Amino acid sequence: MLKKSINTILNKADTFWRIPQNQTTEMFLPFFRIGVVFIALVDILSMYKDIRLLFSANETFIPRDFLFLYSEYFDYLNGLYNYLDINNLSGIYYKYILIIYIAALVFVLAGLFTRFSVLIALVAQLIIYRSFAEVGYGYDQFATISLFYCLIFPTNRKYSIDSILFKQKQLSDFNYARVIQIHLCIVYFFAGIAKALDIEWWNGISLWRSFSSIYDNNFKLPPFFFLIFGIGTVLLETLYPLLVSIKKTRYITVIMCIIMHLGIAFILKLYSFAFILILWNMLAWFSISKEYKTQVVNEF
């Protein structure tokens, strides 16, 4: 009896990580790579002219040593920074690390030497964005995680130069989208719990403060707007794992999350953060076969 129960659990676990017959991750892998890199390129290029104020040898509006001192990666990068300072190479380092990062992203976008290029991009992204993490807003963390997934997932199997130049092994039936689904559930749940423990999310003050920091109080919205959307955000994020686990509420929940992030993008101006989470949600739940899409449409 015990052996049968163990086998049943193992079979269910194996099935959980396999692609169902009516689904496919064929589109998930390349579009995850392309989407993540496109957002990363747009983000770094959008602030390329002003990034010296955050990432440079001596032009940062906050002293460089102050930023590095409180970086969680300070211990690992301390030797590098000391070497650069001792040998007067800081100027060259700050000038070319951005070019290396952008070039690596272009290589990943094209799918050329993908895994090696992703590794270079990941290291450069950590060095650049962790240097001014104190003024970040969460995008840098999701960019790091996304590049890491591009590194370990076989994202170069389709729509890439690698797929033309090199002979590719047959893709396994492992459900890569499932990893992102679980990651989203964890992120939303704990973000929701953190908000639920803050009374200002229940009375709308946190949401009001976010608006006022952008628009300098020059907007007129009734108080119940902040109250409703504050409570709605807490409930949506906290209940996300449960709601996406139920077939009938899954897609309306994902759509509501996408709408929420569109609001973050166009109202709070946090474009990169919002769009990378929109990309995660869309590819995690909608990168499926035509047959299954038809089934979803019929349900609605």
N, C-alpha and C positions, 0 to 999 in steps of 0.2 A: 504493500500500500504506500509506504514511504517512498520507495523507488519510483512508483508510478506518479506520485505527486511531484517529486523532484523533476522527473522527465517532462511533466506537463508544464511546470514553471519554466524550465529551460526552453521548451518549444515555443511558449508564448513570448519569452524574451527574444528568442531568435527571430520570430515572426515580426516582433515590434521593430527590429532594426533592419528588416528586409523591405524592399519595395513591393507594395501590393501589385497584383497583376494588372489592375486598372490604373496604375500610376507609373510615372517615370521621373527620374531626376536628370534626364538627358539635357533639358533646358536649364535646370537649376545651376549646374556646375559652371558652364561658361558665362551665363548672365550674372551670376554672383561675382565672378572675377571682374567682368567688364563693368558692372554697376559700381562695385566698391572702388575700383581704380579710377573710374570717371569722376566720382564724387571727391576722391582724394586729390585728383589733379585740379579740379575746379576750386577746391578749398585753398590749396597752396598757391595757385596762380592768382587767385582773387586778392591775396594779401602779400604778394611777392614784393611790391614796391615799398610796403610799409613794414615788412617783417623784421627789418633791421632794428626797429624799436622794441622788438621782443627777443630777437635772436641775432646777436652780433657781438663783436669783441668789446666795444666800448660805447655803443650808441643806444643801448637799451634804456627805456625810460625808468626801469627799475634796475639797480646795479646787478650786473651779471652774477657776481658771487652770491648775492642774496637769493637769487632764483635757484641757483644750483644747490645752495646749502639746504634748502627745504625740499629738494626733489627726492622722491623715494628711490631714484636710481643713482643718487649721488655717490654712494660707496663704490658702485660698479664703474662709474665714469670718472672718478677722482683721478686715477692714474693717467687717463687720456688727457684730461684738462691740464694736469701738472706738466705732462710732456709737451703739450702745445705751448704753454706759457713759457716754460724754460727755454724752448727752442724758437720762440717768437714766431710760431706758426699759426697763431689764433686767427689772424686775418685771412690766411689762405683757407684754413679749415672752415670758417664761417661762410666764406664765399663759395666754396665748391661743394660743401655737403648738401646745399639746396639743389645744385645742379645734378648731383649724383642721385638724390631722391627723386627728382622729376624725371630724369632719364630712366631710372629703374621702373618707375610707374608706367612710362611709355612702353617699355619692353614687356611689362606684365600685361598691359592693355592689348598689345599685339600678340601676346602669347608666345614670345620668343625667349627661350631658355627660362621658362616661366618660374620654376621653383627657385632657381638661383637668383633671378631678378626680384622675386617676392622677398627673399631673405635679405637682400641688400636694401630694398625699400622699407622693410620692417625695422631693420636696425637704424636706418636713417630717420625714419618717422619717430622712433622712440627718442633718439638723441635730440631732434628738433623740438618736438611738442612737449617732451618732458622737461625741457629747459625753461618753459614758461607755463608749467602746469597750473600754477596758482591763479592764472587768469583764464584758464580753460573752462569749458562748460559741458564736458562729457563727450564731445565728438571725438577727441583724441583717443579716448579709451576704446570706443567702438571701432575706430579706424585701426587701432592696434590689433584688436580681437579679430576683425574682419580680414586683415592681412595674414594673421596667423592661420585662419581657416583656409585662406587661399594657398597657404604654404603646405598644409597637411592634406587638403582635398585635391583630387586630380582634376583641377579646374582647366587644365590645358588640353583636355581630350577632344574638344570641339571648338570651332571658331578661333583657331590659334595657328600660328606659324609652326609651332612644335608638332601639331598633328599632321602637317604636310611634310616636314623634314624628317621626322622620326617615326619609326614603327611603334604604334601604341598597343599595349595589351588590352584585352577585352575588359570593359568596365564591369566591376562586380555589381551584385544586386543590393549592395549596402545603401541604406536610405540616408544620404548625406543631409537632406533637408530636415530629417528628424533631429539632428544635432542642433540646428538653428531653432527649431520649434521648442525644444527643451530649454535652450538658452534664453529664448524670449520669455518663456513662462517663469523662469527663475528671476530674470531682470525685472519684469513687471510686478511680480508678486512682492519682492522685497522693496521695490520702489514704492509700491502701494502701501505696504506695512509701515515704511518710514513716514509717509505722508499721513497715514491714519493716526500715528502717534503724536502728530503735531496739530494742536487745536486750531491753528490758523488756516489749515486746509479745510476744516469743517465749517468755519465761519466766512471763508472767502478772502481773508486778509492776505494770504500768501499769493493768491492769484492777482489780487488787486495790486500788491507790491510789485509783481512782475510787470504788469501793465504800466504802472506809474514810473518804473525805472526806465522804460523805453520812451514813453510819450510825455513825461514830465508833467503829469496830471492834466494835460490838455486833452482830455477825452471825457465824454459823458455817457456813462453806462449805469443803469440802475443797480443798486446793491445786490438784488436777488440774482443778477447775472453771474456775479462772482461766487455767490453762495451755491447756486445750482451747478455751475461748471467745476467748482472746487470739489464738491462732494462727488460729482460724477466722475471726475478724474481719479479720486481715491478708490471708488468702487470698481471702476473699469480696470484699473491696474491690479488691484488686490484680487479680484475675481477672474482675471484673465486666464490663469491655468484651468480653472473649472469651466469657464464658458467656452474655451476652445476645445475642451475635451468632449463637449456635448455637440453632436452633429448638427442639431437644429439651430444652435446659437453660435457656431464656430465662425461662419463667414460674416455675419452681421457684427460680431465682436471685432474681427480683424478690420473690417471696413470702418468701424467707429474709431479704432486706434489710428488708422491712416488719416481720418478726418482730424483727429486730435493733433497729430504731428503736422498736418498741413497748417493748422492754426498756429502751432509753435513756429513754423517756418515763416509764415507771412504776417503774423501779428507780432511775435517776439523777435523776428529776424534771425533766428537760429537755424539757418538753412541747412548747413552740413549735418548737424546733429539730427534734424528732423528727417532729412531725406535718406540718411543711412539706415534709420529705423524703419522708414517706409519701405525701403528696399528689402530689409530683412523680413518684414511682415509679408510682403507680396510674394517673394520667392519661397519663403518657408511654407506658405499655405496655398499659393496659386500656381506654382510651377509644376503643373501636373498634366496628365495626358488629356487629349481632346475628348475622349470618352467620358472621363471623370468630370471634366468641365461641363459637359452636357448634362450630366446627372445633377450637378450643383445648380445649374440654371433651372432645371425642371423643379427642383425643390423650392426655389423661390417663386 
